[in-house]
Amino acid sequence: MTAEIKLGLCNPPEPIYLYVNQGEVDGESYVWYKFDISQDKKIPVTQRALTGYLAELRLTTKEFKGKDNLKLDIVVSADELYVVRTGIETNFAKSFLLAASLVQDFSKPLIIVANAGDENTVFCNLYDAASKTKIYREWSRDLDWATIIRDIQILLVGNSSTTPSTPKLSVVPQPVHPQDLRVKNIRTLLDYPLDLVREWLQFQDVDRPSLLYITKINELVKTMCLAWAADKCEYPNHAESSYQNQVVDAVASGADELTAINAWIQQLQTAKTGAG
């Protein structure tokens, strides 16, 4: 049966991403959230459950700390197309996979519930949407997660060229977020220690710059730049004032940030050499 197509103005047919994480924004607690890239802003989702049809299960590569980081994408068809994204090693991913491994008929709707645990962890409960019955499987240390993922994918695919003997994991490479790339390029230019960036991000309760407000990312960039300049200026305030004038103000006027920082570096190095 074909769903009725509504004519007129509408939003672009793009999936709604729900990122699994426990936190708080503006006093509002959440266990998963949407992310507005244009505003670099987390949008808490107050509803803890999502009802729909499991359409696809895939692994998505995201670059983090200089290497590929696997995410589990749970694609759900509902009033809109949703993608619940979580780390492949998280409690949410494993508790979802554990319950989903018992489902034999994915043509029936399911209810995916996000539950807060201790120490910022989030767990998943899965229910049959028609009977409201919880789908539960005992935890075991001997579980083969890769096999569980493949088995679920095979059931979702149904009759296809993928056979049980040669299942393939669906891995979708994702582009690097512009703000993550921005910090990476500046850190590389300054030869700033990666461990210090990681530590700074941990204090913000995130694992990558793109999950921060733009003002916080600007603060990180300034921190890296002034740390580099710490031993380059005779007067303590000179580095910060010159950074404001030659980098911040220049970028505000339309200059390329990386080019402005490089020019600022050259100016400070020349000034130090001259003073020496």
KEPA-885164 format. One line per field, with one value per atom (N, C-alpha, C): residue number from 1; atom name; x, y, z. Coordinates in steps of 0.05 Angstrom, whole numbers, plus 5000, padded with zeros to 4 digits. Layout:
nr	(NUM/...)
atom	(CA/...)
c1	(X/...)
c2	(Y/...)
c3	(Z/...)
This chain:
nr	(1/1/1/2/2/2/3/3/3/4/4/4/5/5/5/6/6/6/7/7/7/8/8/8/9/9/9/10/10/10/11/11/11/12/12/12/13/13/13/14/14/14/15/15/15/16/16/16/17/17/17/18/18/18/19/19/19/20/20/20/21/21/21/22/22/22/23/23/23/24/24/24/25/25/25/26/26/26/27/27/27/28/28/28/29/29/29/30/30/30/31/31/31/32/32/32/33/33/33/34/34/34/35/35/35/36/36/36/37/37/37/38/38/38/39/39/39/40/40/40/41/41/41/42/42/42/43/43/43/44/44/44/45/45/45/46/46/46/47/47/47/48/48/48/49/49/49/50/50/50/51/51/51/52/52/52/53/53/53/54/54/54/55/55/55/56/56/56/57/57/57/58/58/58/59/59/59/60/60/60/61/61/61/62/62/62/63/63/63/64/64/64/65/65/65/66/66/66/67/67/67/68/68/68/69/69/69/70/70/70/71/71/71/72/72/72/73/73/73/74/74/74/75/75/75/76/76/76/77/77/77/78/78/78/79/79/79/80/80/80/81/81/81/82/82/82/83/83/83/84/84/84/85/85/85/86/86/86/87/87/87/88/88/88/89/89/89/90/90/90/91/91/91/92/92/92/93/93/93/94/94/94/95/95/95/96/96/96/97/97/97/98/98/98/99/99/99/100/100/100/101/101/101/102/102/102/103/103/103/104/104/104/105/105/105/106/106/106/107/107/107/108/108/108/109/109/109/110/110/110/111/111/111/112/112/112/113/113/113/114/114/114/115/115/115/116/116/116/117/117/117/118/118/118/119/119/119/120/120/120/121/121/121/122/122/122/123/123/123/124/124/124/125/125/125/126/126/126/127/127/127/128/128/128/129/129/129/130/130/130/131/131/131/132/132/132/133/133/133/134/134/134/135/135/135/136/136/136/137/137/137/138/138/138/139/139/139/140/140/140/141/141/141/142/142/142/143/143/143/144/144/144/145/145/145/146/146/146/147/147/147/148/148/148/149/149/149/150/150/150/151/151/151/152/152/152/153/153/153/154/154/154/155/155/155/156/156/156/157/157/157/158/158/158/159/159/159/160/160/160/161/161/161/162/162/162/163/163/163/164/164/164/165/165/165/166/166/166/167/167/167/168/168/168/169/169/169/170/170/170/171/171/171/172/172/172/173/173/173/174/174/174/175/175/175/176/176/176/177/177/177/178/178/178/179/179/179/180/180/180/181/181/181/182/182/182/183/183/183/184/184/184/185/185/185/186/186/186/187/187/187/188/188/188/189/189/189/190/190/190/191/191/191/192/192/192/193/193/193/194/194/194/195/195/195/196/196/196/197/197/197/198/198/198/199/199/199/200/200/200/201/201/201/202/202/202/203/203/203/204/204/204/205/205/205/206/206/206/207/207/207/208/208/208/209/209/209/210/210/210/211/211/211/212/212/212/213/213/213/214/214/214/215/215/215/216/216/216/217/217/217/218/218/218/219/219/219/220/220/220/221/221/221/222/222/222/223/223/223/224/224/224/225/225/225/226/226/226/227/227/227/228/228/228/229/229/229/230/230/230/231/231/231/232/232/232/233/233/233/234/234/234/235/235/235/236/236/236/237/237/237/238/238/238/239/239/239/240/240/240/241/241/241/242/242/242/243/243/243/244/244/244/245/245/245/246/246/246/247/247/247/248/248/248/249/249/249/250/250/250/251/251/251/252/252/252/253/253/253/254/254/254/255/255/255/256/256/256/257/257/257/258/258/258/259/259/259/260/260/260/261/261/261/262/262/262/263/263/263/264/264/264/265/265/265/266/266/266/267/267/267/268/268/268/269/269/269/270/270/270/271/271/271/272/272/272/273/273/273/274/274/274/275/275/275/276/276/276)
atom	(N/CA/C/N/CA/C/N/CA/C/N/CA/C/N/CA/C/N/CA/C/N/CA/C/N/CA/C/N/CA/C/N/CA/C/N/CA/C/N/CA/C/N/CA/C/N/CA/C/N/CA/C/N/CA/C/N/CA/C/N/CA/C/N/CA/C/N/CA/C/N/CA/C/N/CA/C/N/CA/C/N/CA/C/N/CA/C/N/CA/C/N/CA/C/N/CA/C/N/CA/C/N/CA/C/N/CA/C/N/CA/C/N/CA/C/N/CA/C/N/CA/C/N/CA/C/N/CA/C/N/CA/C/N/CA/C/N/CA/C/N/CA/C/N/CA/C/N/CA/C/N/CA/C/N/CA/C/N/CA/C/N/CA/C/N/CA/C/N/CA/C/N/CA/C/N/CA/C/N/CA/C/N/CA/C/N/CA/C/N/CA/C/N/CA/C/N/CA/C/N/CA/C/N/CA/C/N/CA/C/N/CA/C/N/CA/C/N/CA/C/N/CA/C/N/CA/C/N/CA/C/N/CA/C/N/CA/C/N/CA/C/N/CA/C/N/CA/C/N/CA/C/N/CA/C/N/CA/C/N/CA/C/N/CA/C/N/CA/C/N/CA/C/N/CA/C/N/CA/C/N/CA/C/N/CA/C/N/CA/C/N/CA/C/N/CA/C/N/CA/C/N/CA/C/N/CA/C/N/CA/C/N/CA/C/N/CA/C/N/CA/C/N/CA/C/N/CA/C/N/CA/C/N/CA/C/N/CA/C/N/CA/C/N/CA/C/N/CA/C/N/CA/C/N/CA/C/N/CA/C/N/CA/C/N/CA/C/N/CA/C/N/CA/C/N/CA/C/N/CA/C/N/CA/C/N/CA/C/N/CA/C/N/CA/C/N/CA/C/N/CA/C/N/CA/C/N/CA/C/N/CA/C/N/CA/C/N/CA/C/N/CA/C/N/CA/C/N/CA/C/N/CA/C/N/CA/C/N/CA/C/N/CA/C/N/CA/C/N/CA/C/N/CA/C/N/CA/C/N/CA/C/N/CA/C/N/CA/C/N/CA/C/N/CA/C/N/CA/C/N/CA/C/N/CA/C/N/CA/C/N/CA/C/N/CA/C/N/CA/C/N/CA/C/N/CA/C/N/CA/C/N/CA/C/N/CA/C/N/CA/C/N/CA/C/N/CA/C/N/CA/C/N/CA/C/N/CA/C/N/CA/C/N/CA/C/N/CA/C/N/CA/C/N/CA/C/N/CA/C/N/CA/C/N/CA/C/N/CA/C/N/CA/C/N/CA/C/N/CA/C/N/CA/C/N/CA/C/N/CA/C/N/CA/C/N/CA/C/N/CA/C/N/CA/C/N/CA/C/N/CA/C/N/CA/C/N/CA/C/N/CA/C/N/CA/C/N/CA/C/N/CA/C/N/CA/C/N/CA/C/N/CA/C/N/CA/C/N/CA/C/N/CA/C/N/CA/C/N/CA/C/N/CA/C/N/CA/C/N/CA/C/N/CA/C/N/CA/C/N/CA/C/N/CA/C/N/CA/C/N/CA/C/N/CA/C/N/CA/C/N/CA/C/N/CA/C/N/CA/C/N/CA/C/N/CA/C/N/CA/C/N/CA/C/N/CA/C/N/CA/C/N/CA/C/N/CA/C/N/CA/C/N/CA/C/N/CA/C/N/CA/C/N/CA/C/N/CA/C/N/CA/C/N/CA/C/N/CA/C/N/CA/C/N/CA/C/N/CA/C/N/CA/C/N/CA/C/N/CA/C/N/CA/C/N/CA/C/N/CA/C/N/CA/C/N/CA/C/N/CA/C/N/CA/C/N/CA/C/N/CA/C/N/CA/C/N/CA/C/N/CA/C/N/CA/C/N/CA/C/N/CA/C/N/CA/C/N/CA/C/N/CA/C/N/CA/C/N/CA/C/N/CA/C/N/CA/C/N/CA/C/N/CA/C/N/CA/C/N/CA/C/N/CA/C/N/CA/C/N/CA/C/N/CA/C/N/CA/C/N/CA/C/N/CA/C/N/CA/C/N/CA/C/N/CA/C/N/CA/C/N/CA/C/N/CA/C/N/CA/C/N/CA/C/N/CA/C/N/CA/C/N/CA/C/N/CA/C/N/CA/C/N/CA/C/N/CA/C/N/CA/C/N/CA/C)
c1	(5017/5000/5018/5013/5029/5018/5036/5027/5019/4999/4990/5011/5016/5037/5023/5033/5022/5035/5019/5029/5032/5050/5053/5080/5083/5108/5114/5140/5148/5178/5188/5217/5231/5256/5271/5269/5269/5267/5293/5302/5328/5322/5339/5334/5339/5324/5328/5347/5370/5390/5385/5385/5384/5410/5425/5451/5447/5456/5452/5474/5466/5484/5467/5477/5463/5475/5459/5470/5448/5455/5436/5443/5423/5426/5406/5415/5398/5379/5390/5374/5355/5356/5338/5355/5347/5362/5353/5371/5364/5381/5371/5386/5393/5380/5389/5381/5393/5389/5392/5381/5386/5408/5421/5443/5439/5437/5434/5462/5470/5497/5500/5479/5481/5486/5475/5478/5498/5509/5527/5514/5490/5475/5461/5463/5448/5419/5401/5372/5362/5357/5348/5322/5320/5295/5283/5260/5248/5235/5224/5212/5234/5230/5251/5246/5224/5217/5212/5219/5214/5201/5177/5162/5164/5171/5173/5183/5189/5198/5229/5243/5271/5277/5288/5292/5320/5339/5367/5384/5406/5425/5453/5468/5493/5515/5539/5562/5572/5577/5585/5612/5631/5657/5658/5668/5672/5700/5715/5742/5743/5759/5763/5790/5805/5832/5850/5847/5864/5859/5837/5831/5801/5792/5764/5751/5728/5713/5686/5679/5654/5630/5609/5584/5563/5544/5521/5498/5489/5466/5441/5421/5396/5376/5369/5352/5323/5306/5278/5259/5241/5220/5195/5188/5164/5149/5140/5128/5149/5174/5197/5218/5239/5261/5280/5285/5303/5328/5350/5375/5384/5383/5393/5423/5440/5469/5482/5498/5511/5537/5556/5581/5577/5592/5588/5594/5610/5618/5601/5581/5565/5545/5536/5515/5490/5484/5460/5460/5483/5485/5483/5497/5497/5470/5456/5430/5409/5412/5394/5399/5424/5430/5421/5425/5418/5388/5371/5342/5334/5346/5339/5346/5365/5374/5352/5332/5310/5286/5287/5265/5268/5247/5248/5232/5215/5198/5199/5216/5219/5199/5178/5157/5137/5141/5124/5138/5123/5136/5147/5168/5181/5182/5185/5189/5217/5233/5260/5260/5269/5268/5296/5303/5329/5325/5341/5340/5366/5366/5390/5400/5426/5439/5458/5475/5494/5518/5530/5555/5551/5529/5525/5521/5516/5510/5481/5475/5448/5443/5421/5415/5390/5386/5363/5345/5319/5299/5283/5276/5261/5235/5213/5187/5173/5156/5138/5116/5113/5096/5066/5058/5030/5022/5039/5032/5044/5062/5076/5093/5100/5116/5146/5160/5189/5203/5222/5238/5264/5269/5292/5309/5335/5353/5375/5382/5402/5429/5444/5470/5490/5510/5530/5557/5578/5605/5614/5602/5611/5597/5583/5567/5586/5579/5594/5578/5585/5570/5570/5592/5593/5573/5572/5553/5524/5519/5491/5483/5501/5496/5490/5507/5503/5476/5469/5444/5420/5421/5399/5398/5421/5422/5411/5417/5407/5376/5365/5336/5323/5337/5326/5328/5349/5353/5334/5329/5311/5324/5309/5320/5337/5363/5381/5406/5425/5449/5467/5461/5476/5466/5482/5474/5485/5473/5482/5512/5523/5551/5570/5560/5578/5565/5556/5543/5563/5553/5570/5559/5577/5569/5567/5546/5543/5558/5580/5597/5596/5587/5583/5603/5623/5642/5628/5635/5622/5643/5636/5655/5661/5685/5693/5678/5668/5653/5672/5663/5681/5695/5681/5693/5715/5710/5731/5756/5751/5774/5788/5773/5784/5804/5796/5813/5837/5832/5854/5876/5867/5887/5903/5889/5903/5922/5913/5930/5955/5952/5975/5994/5983/5999/6016/6004/6017/6034/6031/6044/6035/6010/5999/5993/6001/5997/5968/5963/5936/5925/5941/5932/5920/5931/5920/5893/5889/5863/5843/5850/5832/5824/5844/5839/5820/5824/5807/5778/5775/5748/5735/5750/5739/5727/5739/5729/5702/5698/5672/5652/5659/5642/5634/5653/5649/5674/5672/5695/5705/5691/5700/5690/5705/5697/5669/5661/5636/5611/5615/5592/5591/5608/5608/5596/5588/5579/5603/5598/5620/5637/5626/5642/5662/5655/5673/5696/5689/5709/5729/5719/5736/5755/5744/5760/5783/5777/5797/5819/5811/5831/5849/5837/5852/5871/5862/5879/5904/5900/5922/5942/5931/5948/5964/5951/5966/5986/5980/5999/6025/6021/6044/6060/6046/6059/6070/6066/6074/6103/6121/6150/6160/6142/6150/6149/6136/6133/6146/6158/6171/6151/6129/6108/6084/6074/6052/6027/6020/5995/5997/6022/6026/6015/6019/6010/5979/5965/5936/5925/5937/5928/5934/5958/5964/5947/5940/5922/5895/5885/5859/5860/5881/5882/5887/5907/5916/5901/5887/5873/5842/5833/5804/5792/5804/5793/5795/5818/5822/5801/5796/5776/5748/5742/5716/5713/5736/5735/5735/5736/5734/5759/5780/5805/5803/5818/5820/5834/5822/5832/5860/5864/5890/5912/5905/5924/5931/5911/5915/5932/5927/5943/5972/5976/6003/6018/6004/6017/6024/6006/6011/6035/6037/6060/6086/6086/6110/6118/6098/6103/6116/6106/6117/6145/6149/6176/6196/6188/6206/6212/6191/6195/6214/6212/6229/6258/6262/6288/6302/6286/6296/6304/6287/6293/6319/6322/6346/6371)
c2	(4976/5000/5025/5042/5066/5088/5101/5122/5146/5161/5184/5206/5218/5239/5266/5280/5306/5328/5343/5364/5390/5407/5434/5437/5459/5464/5443/5437/5416/5419/5404/5403/5384/5388/5370/5341/5321/5294/5283/5294/5286/5272/5253/5239/5257/5251/5265/5248/5259/5245/5249/5227/5228/5217/5234/5226/5218/5194/5184/5194/5208/5217/5229/5227/5238/5265/5285/5312/5332/5357/5378/5403/5416/5441/5461/5484/5505/5494/5477/5466/5443/5435/5414/5388/5367/5342/5326/5310/5293/5268/5248/5223/5219/5234/5237/5264/5273/5300/5302/5323/5330/5352/5354/5374/5392/5418/5438/5447/5437/5443/5473/5485/5513/5532/5523/5539/5527/5504/5489/5486/5475/5474/5447/5437/5413/5420/5404/5408/5384/5386/5363/5352/5325/5312/5301/5312/5305/5278/5270/5243/5222/5201/5181/5157/5156/5133/5141/5122/5126/5101/5104/5082/5082/5059/5058/5031/5029/5004/5005/4985/4984/4979/4999/4998/4988/4996/4989/4991/4975/4976/4977/4998/5001/5012/5008/5019/5043/5065/5089/5098/5104/5113/5143/5151/5180/5183/5202/5207/5219/5207/5218/5210/5230/5226/5213/5222/5213/5186/5173/5147/5144/5123/5119/5109/5121/5113/5103/5078/5066/5074/5082/5088/5068/5061/5045/5063/5061/5077/5059/5065/5050/5067/5058/5073/5064/5083/5077/5093/5079/5091/5096/5121/5128/5151/5172/5195/5209/5206/5215/5193/5196/5177/5186/5168/5175/5158/5169/5154/5158/5137/5138/5130/5149/5145/5143/5122/5118/5103/5105/5090/5060/5046/5017/5002/5014/5001/5011/5028/5039/5019/5024/5007/5009/5032/5035/5016/5016/5000/4970/4962/4933/4924/4941/4933/4933/4951/4950/4924/4918/4895/4869/4869/4845/4839/4859/4855/4851/4866/4864/4836/4823/4797/4776/4782/4763/4767/4790/4797/4781/4767/4752/4765/4783/4795/4826/4838/4867/4882/4868/4882/4894/4888/4898/4921/4942/4965/4958/4973/4969/4996/4995/5020/5019/5039/5041/5062/5054/5071/5077/5102/5110/5115/5100/5103/5112/5132/5142/5122/5117/5100/5117/5104/5118/5128/5149/5161/5167/5180/5190/5168/5143/5122/5122/5112/5109/5081/5068/5041/5042/5020/5018/4995/5001/4980/4979/4954/4950/4937/4947/4936/4930/4909/4905/4926/4942/4965/4957/4934/4926/4916/4899/4887/4902/4921/4936/4918/4894/4875/4880/4880/4885/4861/4866/4845/4844/4821/4820/4795/4798/4776/4779/4757/4758/4766/4782/4791/4768/4766/4746/4758/4750/4760/4748/4726/4711/4719/4741/4749/4758/4750/4759/4781/4806/4829/4832/4825/4827/4808/4784/4764/4773/4784/4794/4816/4834/4856/4844/4825/4812/4798/4783/4768/4787/4809/4829/4841/4848/4859/4839/4814/4794/4793/4793/4793/4818/4841/4866/4866/4855/4855/4835/4812/4792/4778/4774/4760/4780/4776/4793/4777/4790/4775/4769/4782/4776/4751/4731/4705/4703/4685/4681/4674/4661/4652/4675/4696/4718/4744/4749/4775/4797/4821/4845/4866/4879/4901/4926/4941/4966/4988/4998/5018/5043/5065/5090/5111/5119/5139/5166/5181/5208/5230/5253/5275/5286/5298/5310/5336/5341/5366/5389/5411/5435/5445/5444/5454/5435/5409/5389/5393/5397/5401/5427/5448/5474/5471/5457/5453/5436/5415/5397/5412/5429/5444/5464/5478/5498/5484/5462/5447/5437/5428/5418/5441/5464/5488/5496/5495/5504/5482/5457/5434/5432/5437/5436/5407/5398/5370/5361/5338/5328/5320/5310/5302/5326/5350/5373/5381/5377/5382/5363/5338/5317/5324/5332/5339/5363/5383/5406/5399/5381/5372/5356/5340/5324/5342/5365/5384/5396/5395/5405/5382/5358/5334/5328/5332/5324/5309/5296/5282/5294/5315/5329/5358/5376/5405/5410/5395/5402/5398/5387/5384/5408/5427/5451/5475/5495/5520/5533/5550/5562/5579/5592/5609/5592/5567/5549/5540/5535/5527/5550/5575/5598/5600/5593/5594/5573/5549/5529/5538/5550/5560/5581/5599/5620/5608/5588/5574/5562/5549/5537/5558/5579/5600/5614/5621/5636/5618/5591/5573/5572/5572/5573/5599/5621/5647/5653/5635/5641/5650/5638/5645/5661/5673/5688/5718/5727/5756/5765/5789/5800/5809/5819/5828/5809/5801/5781/5788/5813/5821/5825/5825/5830/5808/5783/5760/5762/5767/5767/5790/5814/5837/5834/5823/5820/5798/5778/5756/5768/5785/5798/5815/5830/5848/5834/5815/5803/5778/5766/5741/5745/5751/5753/5775/5799/5822/5817/5804/5799/5779/5758/5738/5751/5768/5782/5800/5808/5825/5808/5782/5765/5749/5752/5738/5708/5692/5663/5660/5644/5642/5629/5608/5594/5612/5627/5646/5668/5678/5699/5689/5665/5654/5650/5640/5636/5663/5684/5710/5721/5716/5724/5709/5684/5668/5680/5685/5696/5723/5740/5766/5764/5745/5741/5730/5711/5699/5720/5737/5758/5778/5785/5804/5793/5767/5754/5753/5747/5746/5773/5794/5821/5829/5822/5829/5815/5789/5774/5787)
c3	(5000/5000/5000/4981/4978/4996/5012/5030/5013/5023/5009/5010/4986/4984/4989/5009/5015/4997/4983/4966/4980/4970/4982/4995/5010/5024/5045/5046/5066/5071/5090/5095/5075/5070/5052/5063/5045/5054/5065/5086/5098/5125/5133/5158/5182/5203/5229/5246/5252/5268/5298/5313/5342/5353/5367/5378/5407/5414/5441/5459/5480/5501/5523/5547/5570/5577/5580/5586/5592/5591/5598/5581/5570/5556/5566/5576/5586/5607/5625/5647/5639/5613/5604/5600/5615/5613/5588/5578/5555/5556/5541/5537/5508/5491/5463/5453/5431/5422/5392/5380/5352/5352/5329/5328/5304/5309/5288/5279/5256/5246/5240/5229/5221/5245/5268/5293/5313/5305/5323/5351/5350/5375/5379/5404/5411/5417/5408/5413/5428/5454/5470/5459/5460/5452/5478/5486/5512/5512/5489/5487/5488/5504/5507/5490/5475/5459/5430/5412/5383/5372/5361/5349/5319/5308/5279/5270/5244/5232/5229/5239/5234/5205/5192/5163/5155/5171/5164/5189/5189/5210/5197/5203/5189/5207/5200/5214/5198/5211/5199/5209/5192/5201/5205/5228/5235/5244/5232/5240/5268/5285/5312/5322/5333/5343/5322/5297/5276/5265/5273/5262/5259/5244/5240/5266/5272/5296/5287/5294/5284/5301/5287/5300/5289/5307/5298/5291/5267/5257/5256/5272/5273/5257/5233/5215/5220/5227/5234/5215/5203/5187/5204/5206/5223/5208/5223/5210/5192/5200/5184/5185/5170/5171/5193/5213/5235/5234/5243/5246/5275/5291/5318/5317/5324/5322/5349/5353/5378/5374/5392/5390/5390/5374/5371/5397/5415/5440/5463/5459/5481/5492/5516/5528/5512/5501/5485/5461/5446/5422/5430/5451/5458/5469/5485/5495/5473/5453/5430/5414/5407/5391/5405/5431/5446/5443/5446/5443/5414/5396/5368/5356/5368/5359/5362/5379/5384/5365/5351/5332/5306/5298/5273/5250/5257/5237/5240/5223/5225/5209/5199/5185/5205/5231/5252/5266/5274/5287/5315/5322/5348/5362/5388/5404/5416/5408/5419/5441/5465/5489/5499/5503/5514/5544/5560/5589/5601/5618/5631/5652/5652/5672/5689/5703/5720/5704/5714/5703/5673/5666/5639/5618/5627/5607/5599/5576/5566/5556/5565/5557/5539/5524/5506/5514/5515/5517/5491/5484/5459/5465/5452/5457/5430/5431/5408/5410/5388/5389/5392/5381/5382/5409/5421/5447/5471/5465/5486/5504/5493/5507/5504/5527/5526/5515/5497/5485/5500/5513/5532/5527/5527/5525/5546/5559/5580/5569/5585/5577/5581/5563/5565/5555/5568/5560/5534/5526/5503/5477/5477/5454/5431/5407/5383/5369/5375/5366/5336/5323/5294/5281/5292/5281/5286/5310/5316/5296/5290/5270/5243/5234/5208/5206/5228/5228/5225/5240/5238/5210/5199/5172/5151/5154/5135/5136/5161/5163/5151/5154/5143/5113/5102/5073/5060/5073/5062/5038/5017/4993/4977/4979/4964/4957/4945/4937/4961/4983/5008/5020/5023/5034/5062/5079/5106/5109/5088/5089/5084/5069/5062/5067/5092/5098/5097/5091/5090/5108/5123/5140/5123/5127/5112/5126/5113/5125/5108/5119/5104/5114/5097/5106/5108/5128/5132/5130/5119/5117/5144/5146/5171/5175/5199/5204/5201/5189/5184/5210/5233/5257/5268/5264/5271/5254/5228/5210/5216/5223/5231/5254/5275/5298/5291/5275/5267/5252/5233/5216/5233/5251/5268/5287/5299/5317/5303/5278/5262/5256/5248/5242/5266/5290/5314/5327/5316/5329/5358/5363/5390/5398/5422/5430/5428/5415/5412/5440/5458/5484/5499/5495/5509/5497/5471/5459/5470/5472/5483/5512/5527/5555/5557/5540/5540/5533/5513/5505/5527/5541/5563/5585/5590/5610/5600/5574/5563/5559/5567/5565/5537/5518/5490/5481/5458/5447/5420/5411/5387/5387/5374/5375/5364/5343/5330/5348/5371/5390/5409/5405/5422/5408/5424/5412/5399/5378/5363/5381/5402/5420/5435/5442/5456/5437/5412/5393/5389/5387/5385/5409/5432/5457/5456/5445/5442/5422/5400/5380/5393/5408/5422/5442/5457/5477/5464/5441/5427/5417/5405/5394/5416/5438/5459/5473/5474/5486/5469/5442/5424/5428/5432/5434/5461/5481/5508/5512/5497/5500/5476/5461/5437/5441/5463/5467/5493/5492/5515/5536/5527/5546/5545/5568/5570/5554/5554/5540/5510/5501/5472/5455/5463/5447/5443/5465/5464/5448/5451/5436/5406/5400/5372/5359/5375/5365/5359/5376/5372/5346/5343/5320/5293/5294/5269/5261/5280/5274/5277/5301/5305/5288/5289/5274/5244/5236/5207/5197/5212/5204/5203/5222/5222/5198/5186/5162/5137/5140/5116/5109/5125/5119/5126/5112/5119/5145/5163/5191/5191/5176/5176/5165/5145/5133/5153/5167/5187/5210/5219/5241/5232/5208/5198/5196/5187/5185/5213/5232/5260/5271/5265/5274/5263/5237/5224/5236/5243/5254/5282/5298/5325/5324/5306/5303/5294/5275/5265/5287/5303/5325/5346/5352/5372/5362/5336/5325/5325/5319/5319/5347/5367/5395/5404/5394/5403/5391)
